[in-house]
Amino acid sequence: MKPVLDDNALGWARRGVWAVCIAVYLIVFVGGVLAGGDELLTVGRAIGTTLTAAVLGKLAVGLLERASLPEVEEKGPSDEQPGPVGSLVGLIASTNVAQQEDTASPA
């Protein structure tokens, strides 16, 4: 099994969680202050929503860290193999194709 995201992508995901947490805090705090709410209550709401966003983000990054894909080796025709690749020329000699019979009767 190989991981879906490498370390660099996971680092960017963690930075994204931090950015979302900062944005949530600023939006809730500034919105509460501009709405005329009590500062202490506004700070409490901002901290609560920021912690909720942080926990959800941490869960999401944790799931991304554990996500993996099975390693599949697909072997198809390559340029190194002799013969035409993807051509219909070799189908007559194939065992999967019915033998062509001469339908013309001698007269």
Phi, psi and omega in degrees: 000135177245145182292149180289318181245142176275179183297324180296316180293322177294324175298319177292326177295318178296318177298322178296322177296317177300315181297320179294320180296317179296317180296318179298315181299311182296319181294315182291317182293309182295320178297321179291320180292318180292334178281353177089020179281167178294137185296319182294318177294322179295319177296319178298315177298317181297318179294318180297314180291326178293317178295323176296316178295323180293318180295315178296320177294320178296319176297318180295317179294323177297320177293322177294325178293325183274345183293137180213160178240146176289144178278119182241126176258110178263119179254115177240182178295144180237172180291341183281342181281141179288154176098165180287140179258121178078018181263152177270000184296318185276006184287335182293322181279354182289147179282347181274353183252132179296145180293137178278129179253148178282112183273350181283128180270143179292138184254000000 
